[in-house]
Amino acid sequence: MFKVHMHRRQFSVALATGLVGSVFPWRLRQGTLRVNGDRLNERLTDLARYGRTPDGGISRVAYSQADLDARLFVSGLLRDAGMNVSVDLAGNLLGHRVGLEPDLLPLVIGSHIDSVPDGGNYDGQVGSMGAVEVARTLHDASLDLRHPLTVVIFQNEEGGKTGSRAWSGEVEQRELGIVTASGKTIGEGIRFLGGDPDRFDDAAKEPGSFAGYLELHIEQGAILDQRSIDIGVVEGIVGIKRWNVVVTGMANHAGTTPMSDRRDAMVGAGSFITAVNRIARRLPGRQVATVGWLEAFPGAPNVIPGEVRLSLEIRDLTMESIDQVYEAIRVETRVIEQQTETTFTFDQFYVSRAAPTDERFRALVDQSAKALNLSTLHMPSGAGHDAQSIALLCPVGMVFVPSVNGVSHSPEEFTRPEDITNGANVLLGTLLQLDEALN
């Protein structure tokens, strides 16, 4: 195995004195050093034992025994990578490695290992095991970074990004009483994992606490796989706004009310759904808009619906773009109201901020991939990630690898071993470049 025993300053002296050739400058170490892909994929297989379902999927919901057992397994891997291991007040699992310049802010890499019920073996797990493998690779090569390095396994990502939102100070006290899929409240789950819900607020970090955060993740969509592209350079994590929409007409007898006299809330809702789809397709950009839930009242086959309740969700890379789509939908809604003699009300009940990645990080992810002869695509993330919360604290970057057929949150979720190795090598290369570039 390739070993690097010189510290950065020792290397600079060696280079200046001609003891090291020009083919081995510090900044090209990321082009020489590689993760152990076989070990990485074996560790993913080992991790999949915790919470495995009969159909080959994973039910390792946050705060379950399988979650705790998996975290203990990862703790051992972090220690094997020469890291000091701890659990913070929020219940996040941390591995720490000192840097040559300890006054520098830490660089942070990681993801999550909790799953949705009956999910897959790759969502969050690829990024977590990829980060552990990067730390192990540095340890095996005796390569010290300038910056301290932290590997983080965030808790309860699937249940609301609780661990990462704790760092950004976004978790409200009331959330600690929410009952999760494990049967425990979030507060009970934090204590179960080794955190302290009584001091939960103290887990929050100040903006500027870290030099940067990098997260490797499966795409969870089909774009990279369909286009046979190796690496997604994530431009940002989309923002989300959701509304409850109520369409009000007039309930009446379905047999005796002429078509010309009807105020059918379902007809208004149908026109609205079509308009949402049409507007999102028509406007320039990569926004998406969805009506994912609908219920009619009184809900009988022989009664004209007097009321329809439905949802509206809009996602895009900027909150301004989301608002533009929403306003276009509202303009169309006023036309529908006139045509169908119905009324619409909108109640916004959910907002998730858009989180653009740092331009420098994107450039270095792209450069690291190209140095490995990997193809890249700059793209948004349509799903939420822990990086979304950490973007409030420091610059962030994300690396995507392909999901076969775009399947995620399912036992059929799959990413090829070679793509996982490629992603971890890009994570390693980008980390090394950031370590050199950032103060």
Secondary structure, DSSP 8 states (H G I E B T S, - for coil): -------HHHHHHHHHTTSS-TT--GGGHHHH----HHHHHHHHHHHTTTTB-TTS-B---TTSHHHHHHHHHHHHHHHHTT-EEEE-TT--EEEEE--SSTTS--EEEEEE----TTB-SSTTHHHHHHHHHHHHHHHHTT---SS-EEEEEES-TTTT-HHHHHHTT---GGGGG-B-TTSSBHHHHHHHHT--GGGGGGG---TTSSSEEEEEEE-SSSHHHHHT-SEEEEEEE-EEEEEEEEEE---EETTTS-GGG---HHHHHHHHHHHHHHHHHHSSSS-EEE---EEEES--TTEE-SEEEEEEEEEESSHHHHHHHHHHHHHHHHHHHHHHT-EEEEEEEEEE--EE--HHHHHHHHHHHHHTT--EEEEEESS--THHHHTTTS-EEEEEE--GGG--SSTT----HHHHHHHHHHHHHHHHHHHHH--
